[in-house]
Amino acid sequence: MYAVIETGGKQYRVQPGETLKVEKLGVETGGTVEIDRVLLVNRDGDVKIGTPYVAGASVTATVLNQDRARKITVFKYKAKKNYKRKQGHRQPYTQIKVEEINL
């Protein structure tokens, strides 16, 4: 059994027991989050596709961690114009564990 969910403007294929990193959610560590933007549910070959979301379907997950990703360096320059800009960025994320898929 698996589902395709949408959160943070991205789509993820999830199944129970799986952990994944999603865009930051406003839930504390140890809390529970219910995602109702379910695009597709596959239960033993019985596929339900939403238009755009499957009615009555949701995914329950537990928040394991709130953290920030590795630092990336953003460097801009224009050749021969003495223009250089260096900037760093760390994207915040939430690590969740999928508990169950409700239909």
Secondary structure, DSSP 8 states (H G I E B T S, - for coil): -EEEEEETTEEEEE-TT-EEEEE--S--TT-EEEE--EEEEEETTEEEE-SSS-TT-EEEEEEEEEEE---EEEEEEETTTTEEEEEEE--EEEEEEEEEEE-
